[in-house]
Amino acid sequence: MAPSPPKISAAETDKNGRPRSNGVFPFSLPRASFARMFSDLKTLSGDALSPLCFGAMQFGGRANEAASRAMFDACRAAGLNFFDTAYGYTDGASETLLGQFAAKDRDKLFIATKVASTGGAGAANMRAQLDISRQRLGMDQVDLLYVHRWDAGTPLVETMQTLARMRDEGLMRHVGLSNFAAWQAMKAADLAQGFGLKVAMLQPMYNLVKRQAEVEILPMAASEGFAVVPYSPLGGGLLTGKYARAAARGRLAEDQMYAERYGLSWMHQTGRELNALAGQLGTHAATLAVTWAARHPAVSAPIISARDATQLMPSLAALDFEMDDRLYDRITALSQTPPPATDRLEEA
Ligand SMILES: NC(=O)c1ccc[n+]([C@@H]2O[C@H](COP(=O)([O-])OP(=O)(O)OC[C@H]3O[C@@H](n4cnc5c(N)ncnc54)[C@H](OP(=O)(O)O)[C@@H]3O)[C@@H](O)[C@H]2O)c1
């Protein structure tokens, strides 16, 4: 039976009796909502998915094999069973290492990979990339396959039909979409339905300084029952506060794409303020940033990541961090709320 929507008390309504929009989303749910969003997604052994996913994008890149293994083991020790990789990461090393680490407990893990970041979302490219991904992972079947990005050059019907066929052939169990706009996801989900396929999961970017998803994607996901597994909860490291130090080492200092993505000065200010707040609370800014992203009612599990196990610990600590509404609001207020999709600012 579908769970009933959360009750909205008078205190949560505005002067016109409408639900207050905290940011953009009109109500908050307890963490127990994780189970609901993932209700039909399970490991092969039947376990529910963990409320954090680990992203293996650094495996074989900034994290060598030993550091990658240490992070995988730390995740398993913390109870994570949900792992994310992609055909395009680290020339295949990410999938190869994840496959090696996952082999022992394969049925107890939920392994998601992605295709079509390059080469387009046509049938031939998606099939060829998934075949290589499965070989690297050492798995006949992946648990979930994402289309890594929208491909304007391929008829969407071809993409969705190919996914349905690959699902029917047993090459993957579920389908997801990453970096799709809301209208693109709705169109894809509609076409998929015609092939008996459900879009199960969305993977947008979402963190305290990248909140565009609140406008359309997260409300859509809540309405349509898509699980949301957002990436970059730390803003690629910005929200750890480390870039307040001159000569800080890390992705934003070493990678031009990330430097540009997080290049606005207010974002760095937010990083500094979050770090200061974490200091006052005796916790780590990464713990606050991951918990904040996880706490959005439409989010099922943020994808955490790091370059080594020491870095990873504050993100894993989000599993046990209690964030009440007041603290959530305080953190939300450190950043800019995106304007509503209707442009009717006076109603936001
Ligand atoms: N679908 C997509 O297009 C897409 C895009 C990006 C990521 N993803 C997925 O999402 C996962 C997570 O994304 P993300 O890596 O961008 O997440 P993130 O949590 O925003 O950033 C992680 C990075 O922050 C830095 N960091 C982490 N903990 C730290 C600490 N305690 N102190 C200082 N720095 C720290 C590390 O980078 P440095 O040490 O280099 O600074 C680390 O690699 C990826 O692994 C991948 O699976 C998907």
The ligand as an ORCA input file, in Angstrom:
! r2SCAN-3c Opt
* xyz 0 1
  N      26.523     11.521    -12.922
  C      27.511     12.379    -12.987
  O      27.657     13.131    -13.977
  C      28.472     12.460    -11.836
  C      29.361     13.554    -11.722
  C      30.216     13.599    -10.619
  C      30.189     12.579     -9.671
  N      29.334     11.517     -9.827
  C      29.285     10.400     -8.846
  O      29.144     10.928     -7.542
  C      30.259     10.529     -6.728
  C      30.565     11.645     -5.769
  O      30.825     12.842     -6.493
  P      31.955     13.823     -6.016
  O      33.250     13.085     -5.937
  O      31.865     15.014     -6.890
  O      31.437     14.134     -4.530
  P      31.809     15.259     -3.467
  O      31.476     14.645     -2.163
  O      31.164     16.534     -3.809
  O      33.373     15.489     -3.596
  C      34.277     14.505     -3.166
  C      35.658     15.135     -3.141
  O      35.748     16.082     -2.079
  C      37.042     16.032     -1.515
  N      36.884     15.608     -0.122
  C      36.088     14.618      0.357
  N      36.181     14.520      1.688
  C      37.061     15.446      2.083
  C      37.588     15.830      3.347
  N      37.215     15.205      4.467
  N      38.468     16.838      3.376
  C      38.856     17.483      2.259
  N      38.401     17.151      1.025
  C      37.508     16.161      0.941
  C      37.844     15.017     -2.336
  O      38.433     15.667     -3.448
  P      39.929     16.230     -3.471
  O      40.737     15.513     -2.469
  O      40.397     16.009     -4.856
  O      39.770     17.676     -3.156
  C      36.739     14.128     -2.864
  O      37.100     13.397     -4.015
  C      31.364     10.180     -7.731
  O      32.290      9.270     -7.188
  C      30.573      9.567     -8.847
  O      30.260      8.220     -8.531
  C      28.468     11.472    -10.885
*
